[in-house]
Amino acid sequence: MHKVNVALIGSGFMGKAHSLALSELSVLFPDCPLQPHKYVVVDVNEELAKTAAQNLGYEKWSTDWESVVSDPQVTLVDIVTPNDLHKPIAIAAARTGKHIFCEKPLSLNAQDSYQIYQEVEKAGVKHGMGFHYRKIPAIAYAKELIRQGKVGEVFAFRGFYLNDWAKDPNGPLSWRFQKAKAGSGVIGDQCTHAIDIARYLLGELEQVCAWVKTLIPERPLPTSVFDALGRKTEGRGKEMGKVDVDDACAILFEAQGGILGILEANRCASGRKNYLSFEINGSRGSIYFDWERNNELWYCSNDDRFEEHGYRRLLMGPGHPYGQYFWPIAGINIGYTEAVAINFYQMLQAIVNDTDCDPDFEDGWRIEEIVEAALRSHEEKRWVLCHAV
Ligand SMILES: NC(=O)c1ccc[n+]([C@@H]2O[C@H](COP(=O)([O-])OP(=O)(O)OC[C@H]3O[C@@H](n4cnc5c(N)ncnc54)[C@H](O)[C@@H]3O)[C@@H](O)[C@H]2O)c1
């Protein structure tokens, strides 16, 4: 069994999810010819990096991503930092021949994302993207139903990503509220997942007409404080700072083949926690999914008798995509880190088989083009084509 030495850069919320997924991988996917080894974790200071190495199970720690990226022992660089660092780390990693897994969004904008995509292609390294949600069996099965023609000709898609983690105006001005560090707001953060699912299920998005809004225009500046475990928390000071990105967005789109689409994302939608959902209507039926009940897929077939027509709940189990890797009975259920584990498993297979990762940096770049087209549409109050080429 060959080992892949992983360098995790950034040990926050998502760094923990990646670490759990890497730990699960050998148990869930014993057939994987490559297995990850949690070699080194990087964070901004010794306290954070050292604590992360202990808690998340890495052999070593560092505070210097540049030296880690050029360490010959490292095979795969896993970028899980705030968005402004994705580009420099990815380009440095590509130039030293490392395979790269990068969290979404790929970078701050479409131009930078294209440059990163060009660099990894030139270097011939594998590049995977953190659009993990599409890896869950229910969403993969939705694609299967569409492919089998069970929905008929798809004519409408409506997707939402609503949550309320940002609803408190006293919540500090973290990097997610700053354009220089995040690139954009909820549109580049949550909404990119909904865009990814739309592209995954329908094909390319062609044009958009969008509207975005900042709901809480200023927030207390954070004070960097550390909790008992040494994790940085976003304590708040008295001074206020400006939020220069969006908290809410609504996008009308046309996908290839003339499919009508609607997307909405909002991080101040009280009562919604992780409501990543979509509904698809076609000539033979419909599909509905909601991440908060992520082991369920709702399917309606127009072949059903009139009296029995309506949505039926399919509970994911061993017969559905990736089901053989999990539990022998439907309804035992899997969750967030398993979606991340499937994504890593497929990237390791892409390394072995010399195939493309799915999703990869090309998807990351295309999605940034869609985000940028939507922001331009908002500014210019018109429909905008998503892609120049
Ligand atoms: N795919 C998903 O579902 C998903 C979910 C959440 C976050 N994300 C993405 O993951 C990335 C990280 O988000 P998060 O929620 O984990 O953020 P976070 O703020 O919780 O963690 C970021 C970590 O990066 C560290 N960091 C900052 N600068 C660094 C540097 N120079 N070197 C090393 N480490 C550094 C921070 O100290 C922190 O520990 C973002 O790009 C975000 O968009 C993806």
The ligand as an SDF file (V2000), in Angstrom:
LIG
                    3D

 44 48  0  0  0  0  0  0  0  0999 V2000
  -16.4210   22.8830    1.0610 N   0  0  0  0  0  0  0  0  0  0  0  0
  -17.0610   23.3590    2.1100 C   0  0  0  0  0  0  0  0  0  0  0  0
  -18.1550   22.9130    2.4080 O   0  0  0  0  0  0  0  0  0  0  0  0
  -16.4210   24.4350    2.9500 C   0  0  0  0  0  0  0  0  0  0  0  0
  -16.9410   24.7180    4.2160 C   0  0  0  0  0  0  0  0  0  0  0  0
  -16.2920   25.7060    4.9790 C   0  0  0  0  0  0  0  0  0  0  0  0
  -15.1760   26.3600    4.4690 C   0  0  0  0  0  0  0  0  0  0  0  0
  -14.7300   26.0770    3.2300 N   0  0  0  0  0  0  0  0  0  0  0  0
  -13.5580   26.7730    2.6660 C   0  0  0  0  0  0  0  0  0  0  0  0
  -12.4070   26.3390    3.4090 O   0  0  0  0  0  0  0  0  0  0  0  0
  -11.4870   27.4180    3.5520 C   0  0  0  0  0  0  0  0  0  0  0  0
  -11.2340   27.6370    5.0310 C   0  0  0  0  0  0  0  0  0  0  0  0
  -12.4510   27.9520    5.6640 O   0  0  0  0  0  0  0  0  0  0  0  0
  -12.6820   27.6560    7.2330 P   0  0  0  0  0  0  0  0  0  0  0  0
  -14.1300   27.7530    7.4770 O   0  0  0  0  0  0  0  0  0  0  0  0
  -11.9640   26.4150    7.6230 O   0  0  0  0  0  0  0  0  0  0  0  0
  -11.9610   28.9450    7.8360 O   0  0  0  0  0  0  0  0  0  0  0  0
  -11.3570   29.1130    9.2910 P   0  0  0  0  0  0  0  0  0  0  0  0
  -11.2180   30.5700    9.4790 O   0  0  0  0  0  0  0  0  0  0  0  0
  -12.1430   28.2980   10.2890 O   0  0  0  0  0  0  0  0  0  0  0  0
   -9.9260   28.4170    9.1610 O   0  0  0  0  0  0  0  0  0  0  0  0
   -8.8940   28.9360    8.3670 C   0  0  0  0  0  0  0  0  0  0  0  0
   -7.5840   28.5000    8.9930 C   0  0  0  0  0  0  0  0  0  0  0  0
   -6.5160   28.9440    8.1590 O   0  0  0  0  0  0  0  0  0  0  0  0
   -5.4990   29.4560    9.0070 C   0  0  0  0  0  0  0  0  0  0  0  0
   -4.6020   30.3400    8.2770 N   0  0  0  0  0  0  0  0  0  0  0  0
   -4.7830   31.6550    7.9670 C   0  0  0  0  0  0  0  0  0  0  0  0
   -3.6840   32.1380    7.3640 N   0  0  0  0  0  0  0  0  0  0  0  0
   -2.8070   31.1120    7.2770 C   0  0  0  0  0  0  0  0  0  0  0  0
   -1.4820   30.9840    6.7730 C   0  0  0  0  0  0  0  0  0  0  0  0
   -0.8270   32.0250    6.2370 N   0  0  0  0  0  0  0  0  0  0  0  0
   -0.8540   29.7800    6.8630 N   0  0  0  0  0  0  0  0  0  0  0  0
   -1.4990   28.7110    7.4250 C   0  0  0  0  0  0  0  0  0  0  0  0
   -2.7350   28.7880    7.9340 N   0  0  0  0  0  0  0  0  0  0  0  0
   -3.3900   29.9600    7.8590 C   0  0  0  0  0  0  0  0  0  0  0  0
   -6.2960   30.1590   10.1170 C   0  0  0  0  0  0  0  0  0  0  0  0
   -5.5100   30.4660   11.2650 O   0  0  0  0  0  0  0  0  0  0  0  0
   -7.3800   29.1320   10.3890 C   0  0  0  0  0  0  0  0  0  0  0  0
   -6.9820   28.1370   11.3060 O   0  0  0  0  0  0  0  0  0  0  0  0
  -12.1380   28.6190    2.8470 C   0  0  0  0  0  0  0  0  0  0  0  0
  -11.6270   28.7220    1.5570 O   0  0  0  0  0  0  0  0  0  0  0  0
  -13.6200   28.2770    2.8160 C   0  0  0  0  0  0  0  0  0  0  0  0
  -14.3020   28.8740    1.7480 O   0  0  0  0  0  0  0  0  0  0  0  0
  -15.3240   25.1150    2.4690 C   0  0  0  0  0  0  0  0  0  0  0  0
  1  2  1  0
  2  3  2  0
  2  4  1  0
  4  5  1  0
  4 44  2  0
  5  6  2  0
  6  7  1  0
  7  8  2  0
  8  9  1  0
  8 44  1  0
  9 10  1  0
  9 42  1  0
 10 11  1  0
 11 12  1  0
 11 40  1  0
 12 13  1  0
 13 14  1  0
 14 15  2  0
 14 16  1  0
 14 17  1  0
 17 18  1  0
 18 19  2  0
 18 20  1  0
 18 21  1  0
 21 22  1  0
 22 23  1  0
 23 24  1  0
 23 38  1  0
 24 25  1  0
 25 26  1  0
 25 36  1  0
 26 27  1  0
 26 35  1  0
 27 28  2  0
 28 29  1  0
 29 30  1  0
 29 35  2  0
 30 31  1  0
 30 32  2  0
 32 33  1  0
 33 34  2  0
 34 35  1  0
 36 37  1  0
 36 38  1  0
 38 39  1  0
 40 41  1  0
 40 42  1  0
 42 43  1  0
M  CHG  2   8   1  16  -1
M  END
$$$$
